[in-house]
Amino acid sequence: MAQIAVLDSETIDKIAAGEVVERPVSVVKELVENAMDAGASAITVEITEGGTSFIRVTDNGGGIPKDQMRTAFLRHATSKIHSVEDLLSIRSLGFRGEALSSIAAVSRVEIISKTTDDYAGVRYLISGGAEEELSEVGAPDGTTIMVRNLFYNIPVRRKFLKSFATEGSYIADLMEHLAMSRPEISFKFVMNRDTRFHTSGNGDLREVIYRIYGRDISEHLLPVAYERDGIRIEGYVGKPEMNRANRSLENYFVNRRYIKSDVIARAVEEAYQSYLMKHKYPVCMLSITIPADEIDVNVHPSKMEIRFIRQQEFFDILYQAVSDALKEKELIPQVILDEKEHLQDVVAERKALSANAPEPFEASRLPIPAVREETVYGEKEQNLQDFFQTNRPTRVIGGQNEPDYAKNDDIHANIIKKDEHIIVEKPQQMELFSDKMLSESARAGHKILGQIFDTYWLVQYEDKLFIIDQHAAHEKVKFERLMKHLKEKSTPRQMLEPPIILHLNAKSYQVLMEYRTRFLDLGFEIEEFGGNEAAVRTVPMDLYGCNERELLLNMLDELAEGPVRGTPDVIYEKLASMACKSAVKGNTALTRAEAEELIGELLYLDNPYHCPHGRPTIISMSKYELEKKFKRIV
């Protein structure tokens, strides 16, 4: 019979390390979060070979006193909490006290740290959990931690790591999220001696987004600012045209902690439901502030999962915040006939950061050559300033040259001279209009030009051509009308004589009975007719004569694929969007009077720019673009 024995401390540490340190990205996450908790305003992270051979995290935070260094590497040693009650109001990123001990158990760690009050710093070496050296050393304020040869003493764990490139990509993704979570901290990330990004730490989230995701995304964001019942939501959501095929650009931060949450994802995606097509996902960077005692972050050692006490209320608040942001701006996609000539290289150089990231002072001691980005960076910046002094850009506004270098500091500079070539940036024409095209005040200025391909209507307004998809527009009008009737509980119905008899299979019949009340609210009065048959007595007035039998069967088929979750409004929206497939189709000629009536109805909708399934109802093309195409503008 096997004997029960207490494991030795080394084995215990390695087992515990397996929960906290799964791969190199786990190490970087723990160390950077410690730096953030220490009050750092600048953090530099450097890795080589995907972090398997070398990780260095440098910060200018509070540092660790010499007399606390050994304690910091003990299991469950932390300065973040002192009792179990503190778990109910956690505000720091770290609190479990497992990170340093777990990292030291499976790697060779060197840490150099100095507090503001100390004259000298402390250097501590620990490998595989065993102390090797503790000494004083000259050092700047802050902490530098180097982790070498991760999993050197657990070869089997190392074999399960992926390629250096893949492991490095995990760390890059983490660093991007950390930078967006704290725009007031300057983050610098170096991979294999190449600076991947460097944020300024000026507190501007949009600037961080620009540096990480580029101009195309940063220019197509809508601000979010919403507060209700002690919950505050801030940040940006992307315009619907900036969608993705997966959730990779859905970024959520709760109390400044990057997390993954089905509740948050579902609320945001439901808000976008009528703006995006199926299998498309929004771009968003949302920071959520919620009382610490209303969430539980102590779910998993990774601290990326979270539970909400007021889950349904939180869902509704987040849904409303995103919905309001999407409704506040005219969301008509603009057609660009020529590809934009991007200025990213010039812009990136001109907006180069000063070297404000903490530089590892011990770089000269390392066997790995020191990374010298700051020197090269500084030289580039100086040369760039000389260049712009010689080739000073001008801004053309209303025919007047405005030689103001400061005003060209944004990414919308109209003209930049470089190497005797003129690069023209196309202006955002939509921003020049004070009135929306789809507004009562603008209606008098509409000039309906006609219909093409029996599907699209052409409308001129000011110096833009608008193209309206009659099917998408009609779908949207019918959808909004149905939703209005639902909210007012006044859906007009048309009696069917004789009723429609639906012959259903068991699954479809079950779905029909489950959503029977919802269908009734929509205007479908349905009765059991024996077996798996049902009789449809009434239909919504707006859908009368639209092949009601086929419409209902299609709705039941779609509902049978999976349950509709969320608030009653979400369920009604889903049903209404299905019902609106009965709208007038393309390749159907409408009279000018019918088109005018359709456009007139669009004016009064909350979101007239997308059909219930996310397709645009209207796109625009500027006179500027047409004149460029015809070479009137060179």
RAKA-V433025 format. One record per backbone hydrogen bond with DSSP energy under -0.5 kcal/mol. NH is the residue of the N-H (numbers start at 1). CO is the residue of the C=O. E is the energy in kcal/mol with one decimal. If there is no record, write none. Layout:
# RAKA-V433025
[[NH;CO;E] [NH;CO;E]]
This chain:
# RAKA-V433025
[[12;8;-2.2] [13;9;-2.5] [14;10;-1.9] [15;11;-2.4] [16;12;-2.6] [17;13;-2.4] [18;14;-1.3] [19;15;-0.6] [19;16;-1.1] [20;16;-1.3] [21;17;-3.5] [22;20;-0.9] [26;23;-1.5] [27;23;-1.0] [28;24;-2.1] [29;25;-2.4] [30;26;-2.1] [31;27;-2.4] [32;28;-2.7] [33;29;-2.3] [34;30;-1.9] [35;31;-1.9] [36;32;-2.4] [37;33;-2.5] [38;34;-1.5] [39;36;-1.6] [40;35;-1.8] [43;186;-2.9] [44;58;-2.7] [45;188;-2.8] [46;56;-2.7] [47;190;-2.0] [48;54;-1.9] [51;48;-1.4] [52;49;-1.8] [53;48;-1.0] [54;48;-1.1] [55;147;-1.7] [56;46;-2.8] [57;145;-2.4] [58;44;-2.8] [59;143;-2.5] [60;42;-1.1] [62;38;-1.9] [68;65;-1.5] [69;65;-0.5] [69;66;-1.1] [72;68;-2.0] [73;69;-0.7] [73;70;-1.1] [74;71;-1.9] [76;97;-2.2] [77;74;-1.4] [77;97;-1.2] [78;76;-0.6] [86;83;-1.1] [87;84;-1.2] [88;85;-1.7] [89;86;-1.6] [90;87;-0.6] [102;98;-2.2] [103;99;-2.7] [104;100;-2.6] [105;101;-1.3] [106;102;-0.6] [106;103;-1.2] [107;104;-0.6] [108;148;-2.4] [109;107;-0.6] [109;126;-2.9] [110;146;-2.5] [111;124;-2.5] [112;144;-2.7] [113;122;-2.2] [114;142;-2.2] [118;115;-0.6] [121;137;-2.6] [122;113;-2.8] [123;135;-3.6] [124;111;-2.7] [125;133;-2.6] [126;109;-2.3] [127;130;-2.5] [128;104;-0.5] [128;107;-2.1] [129;104;-1.6] [130;127;-2.4] [132;125;-3.0] [133;125;-1.5] [135;123;-2.5] [137;121;-2.0] [142;114;-2.6] [143;59;-1.0] [144;112;-2.8] [145;57;-2.4] [146;110;-3.3] [147;55;-2.8] [148;108;-2.8] [148;146;-0.5] [149;53;-1.3] [150;52;-2.1] [151;106;-3.3] [152;106;-0.7] [152;149;-1.6] [154;151;-1.2] [157;154;-0.9] [158;154;-1.5] [159;155;-1.7] [160;156;-0.7] [160;157;-0.8] [161;158;-1.3] [167;163;-2.7] [168;164;-2.5] [169;165;-1.9] [170;166;-1.7] [171;167;-1.6] [172;168;-2.6] [173;169;-2.4] [174;170;-2.0] [175;171;-2.8] [176;172;-2.0] [177;173;-1.8] [178;174;-2.6] [179;175;-2.4] [180;176;-1.9] [181;177;-1.8] [182;178;-1.2] [183;180;-0.5] [185;182;-2.1] [186;41;-2.7] [187;185;-0.7] [188;43;-2.2] [189;197;-2.3] [190;45;-3.1] [191;194;-2.8] [192;47;-2.8] [192;190;-0.5] [194;191;-1.8] [195;193;-0.5] [196;189;-2.6] [196;194;-0.7] [197;189;-1.0] [199;187;-2.6] [203;183;-2.1] [205;203;-0.9] [208;204;-1.5] [209;205;-2.5] [210;206;-2.3] [211;207;-2.1] [212;208;-1.8] [213;209;-3.3] [214;209;-0.7] [214;210;-1.5] [218;214;-1.8] [219;215;-2.3] [220;217;-1.5] [222;237;-3.5] [224;235;-2.7] [226;233;-2.4] [228;231;-2.4] [231;228;-2.1] [232;230;-0.5] [232;289;-2.5] [233;226;-3.3] [234;287;-2.5] [235;224;-1.2] [236;285;-2.3] [237;222;-2.5] [238;283;-3.8] [239;220;-2.5] [242;239;-2.6] [243;240;-0.5] [244;281;-2.8] [250;247;-1.9] [251;249;-0.8] [251;284;-2.5] [253;286;-2.3] [254;257;-2.6] [255;253;-0.6] [255;288;-3.5] [257;254;-1.4] [258;256;-0.5] [259;252;-1.9] [260;304;-2.6] [265;261;-2.3] [266;262;-2.5] [267;263;-2.0] [268;264;-2.5] [269;265;-2.5] [270;266;-2.1] [271;267;-1.7] [272;268;-1.4] [273;270;-1.1] [275;272;-2.6] [276;272;-1.7] [280;277;-1.3] [281;244;-3.5] [284;249;-2.4] [285;236;-3.0] [286;251;-2.4] [287;234;-3.3] [288;253;-4.0] [288;286;-0.6] [289;232;-3.1] [289;287;-0.5] [290;288;-0.6] [294;291;-2.2] [295;292;-1.0] [296;307;-2.0] [299;297;-1.2] [300;297;-0.6] [303;300;-2.1] [307;296;-1.6] [309;294;-2.5] [311;308;-0.5] [311;309;-1.0] [314;310;-2.8] [315;311;-2.6] [316;312;-2.2] [317;313;-2.1] [318;314;-2.6] [319;315;-2.6] [320;316;-2.2] [321;317;-2.3] [322;318;-2.2] [323;319;-2.3] [324;320;-2.6] [325;321;-1.6] [326;322;-2.0] [327;323;-1.6] [328;324;-0.9] [329;326;-0.5] [331;329;-0.5] [332;330;-0.5] [333;331;-0.7] [333;618;-0.6] [335;620;-3.7] [337;335;-0.6] [342;340;-1.1] [347;343;-3.1] [348;344;-3.2] [349;345;-1.8] [350;346;-2.7] [351;347;-2.3] [352;349;-1.8] [356;354;-2.3] [363;360;-1.4] [364;361;-0.5] [365;362;-1.7] [366;362;-0.6] [366;363;-1.2] [372;370;-0.5] [376;372;-1.6] [377;373;-3.6] [378;374;-3.0] [379;375;-2.1] [380;376;-2.4] [381;377;-2.3] [382;378;-2.3] [383;379;-2.4] [384;380;-2.3] [385;381;-2.1] [386;382;-2.1] [387;383;-2.2] [388;384;-2.5] [389;385;-1.9] [390;386;-1.7] [391;387;-3.2] [392;390;-0.6] [395;402;-0.7] [397;395;-0.7] [397;400;-2.0] [400;397;-2.1] [402;395;-2.1] [403;401;-0.5] [404;402;-2.8] [405;403;-0.7] [408;404;-0.7] [408;405;-0.9] [409;406;-1.6] [410;407;-0.5] [413;410;-0.7] [415;394;-0.5] [416;423;-1.2] [418;416;-0.5] [418;421;-2.1] [421;418;-2.1] [423;416;-1.6] [423;421;-0.6] [424;422;-0.6] [425;414;-2.1] [425;423;-0.5] [429;427;-1.2] [431;428;-1.1] [432;429;-2.2] [433;430;-1.2] [439;437;-1.5] [442;439;-0.5] [443;439;-0.9] [443;440;-0.6] [444;440;-0.5] [445;442;-1.4] [446;443;-1.7] [447;460;-1.9] [449;447;-0.6] [449;458;-2.7] [450;458;-1.1] [452;456;-2.8] [455;452;-2.1] [456;452;-2.3] [457;468;-2.5] [458;450;-2.9] [459;466;-2.9] [460;447;-2.8] [461;464;-2.4] [464;461;-1.5] [465;621;-2.9] [466;459;-3.4] [466;464;-0.5] [467;619;-2.7] [468;457;-2.8] [468;466;-0.5] [469;617;-2.4] [470;455;-2.3] [470;468;-0.8] [473;469;-2.8] [474;470;-2.3] [475;471;-2.6] [476;472;-2.1] [477;473;-2.3] [478;474;-2.6] [479;475;-2.6] [480;476;-2.7] [481;477;-2.0] [482;478;-2.4] [483;479;-2.6] [484;480;-2.3] [485;481;-2.2] [486;482;-2.3] [487;483;-2.4] [488;484;-2.0] [489;485;-0.7] [489;486;-0.7] [490;485;-2.5] [494;539;-3.0] [495;493;-0.5] [496;537;-3.1] [500;536;-1.8] [502;500;-0.6] [502;534;-3.2] [503;501;-0.5] [504;502;-0.7] [504;532;-2.0] [509;505;-2.5] [510;506;-2.1] [511;507;-2.2] [512;508;-2.5] [513;509;-2.3] [514;510;-2.1] [515;511;-2.1] [516;513;-0.8] [519;515;-2.6] [520;516;-2.2] [521;517;-2.1] [522;518;-1.6] [523;519;-1.0] [523;520;-0.8] [524;519;-2.8] [525;523;-0.8] [525;538;-0.9] [526;524;-0.7] [527;535;-2.8] [529;533;-2.3] [533;530;-1.7] [534;502;-1.8] [535;527;-2.9] [536;500;-3.2] [536;534;-0.5] [537;525;-3.4] [537;535;-0.7] [538;525;-1.0] [539;494;-1.7] [541;492;-2.7] [543;540;-1.5] [544;540;-0.5] [544;541;-1.1] [546;543;-1.6] [551;547;-2.1] [552;548;-2.7] [553;549;-2.4] [554;550;-2.4] [555;551;-2.0] [556;552;-2.5] [557;553;-2.3] [558;554;-2.1] [559;555;-2.4] [560;556;-2.0] [561;557;-0.7] [561;558;-0.8] [562;559;-1.0] [565;563;-0.6] [571;567;-1.8] [572;568;-2.7] [573;569;-2.5] [574;570;-2.0] [575;571;-2.3] [576;572;-3.1] [577;573;-2.5] [578;574;-1.6] [579;575;-2.4] [580;576;-1.7] [581;578;-1.6] [582;579;-1.4] [583;580;-1.7] [588;454;-1.9] [595;591;-2.3] [596;592;-2.6] [597;593;-2.1] [598;594;-2.3] [599;595;-2.7] [600;596;-2.3] [601;597;-2.0] [602;598;-1.7] [603;599;-1.1] [604;601;-1.0] [605;602;-1.7] [610;607;-0.6] [611;615;-3.1] [614;274;-0.7] [614;611;-2.3] [617;609;-2.0] [618;609;-0.7] [619;467;-2.0] [620;333;-2.5] [621;465;-2.2] [623;463;-2.4] [626;622;-1.8] [627;623;-2.6] [628;624;-2.0] [629;625;-2.1] [630;626;-2.0] [631;628;-1.3] [632;627;-2.5] [633;627;-1.3]]
